[in-house]
Amino acid sequence: MTKEPIDTPDDLLLTVGPAARLAAVTVQTLKAWIDDERLPAQRTATGVRLVRRSDLLAFLKLGASRGRRSTTAA
């Protein structure tokens, strides 16, 4: 397994595999965050999800559970 360079630019776009590894979660969890619109992402013409490294790090810093949508009515 290769380690991420320390000087990786924050605007680097990551596919879901490397992004999930960086976040220490499963690919399914990362995709759920994207699909729930909790984590910003782009899609390529072929449907590949791309996450900006800086967005992922900010999301993790705030806490991944923050911004979770409530399923109960108030």
C-alpha positions as CSV (number, residue, x, y, z in Angstrom):
1,M,0.0,0.0,0.0
2,T,1.4,3.4,-0.9
3,K,1.3,6.2,1.5
4,E,0.0,9.6,0.6
5,P,2.7,12.2,0.2
6,I,2.8,14.9,2.9
7,D,2.8,17.7,0.3
8,T,-0.4,16.5,-1.4
9,P,-2.3,19.5,-2.7
10,D,-5.6,20.1,-1.0
11,D,-7.4,20.6,-4.3
12,L,-6.5,17.1,-5.4
13,L,-9.5,15.1,-6.6
14,L,-9.8,11.6,-5.1
15,T,-11.9,8.7,-6.3
16,V,-14.0,7.0,-3.6
17,G,-11.4,4.3,-2.9
18,P,-8.6,6.6,-1.9
19,A,-11.0,9.0,-0.2
20,A,-12.5,6.2,1.9
21,R,-9.0,5.1,2.9
22,L,-8.1,8.6,3.9
23,A,-11.3,8.9,6.0
24,A,-10.8,5.4,7.4
25,V,-14.3,4.3,6.4
26,T,-15.7,1.9,3.8
27,V,-16.4,2.9,0.2
28,Q,-20.1,2.4,0.9
29,T,-20.0,4.9,3.8
30,L,-18.2,7.5,1.7
31,K,-20.7,7.0,-1.2
32,A,-23.6,7.4,1.3
33,W,-22.1,10.7,2.5
34,I,-22.0,11.9,-1.1
35,D,-25.4,10.6,-2.0
36,D,-26.9,12.2,1.1
37,E,-25.3,15.5,0.0
38,R,-23.3,15.7,3.2
39,L,-19.9,15.6,1.3
40,P,-19.5,17.6,-1.9
41,A,-18.4,15.6,-4.9
42,Q,-18.3,15.8,-8.6
43,R,-19.1,13.1,-11.2
44,T,-17.2,12.4,-14.3
45,A,-19.0,11.7,-17.6
46,T,-18.8,8.0,-16.8
47,G,-20.3,8.5,-13.3
48,V,-17.2,8.2,-11.2
49,R,-17.4,10.2,-8.0
50,L,-14.6,12.6,-7.3
51,V,-14.1,14.2,-3.9
52,R,-11.8,17.2,-3.4
53,R,-9.2,16.3,-0.7
54,S,-9.8,19.7,1.1
55,D,-13.5,19.1,1.2
56,L,-13.0,15.6,2.7
57,L,-10.6,16.9,5.3
58,A,-12.9,19.8,6.3
59,F,-15.8,17.3,6.5
60,L,-13.8,15.0,8.8
61,K,-12.6,17.9,10.9
62,L,-16.2,19.0,11.6
63,G,-17.2,15.4,12.3
64,A,-18.8,13.2,9.8
65,S,-22.0,12.9,11.8
66,R,-22.6,16.6,11.7
67,G,-25.1,17.6,9.2
68,R,-26.9,14.3,9.3
69,R,-30.4,14.7,8.1
70,S,-33.1,14.0,10.6
71,T,-35.7,11.4,9.6
72,T,-38.2,12.5,12.3
73,A,-40.6,15.4,12.0
74,A,-40.3,18.2,14.5
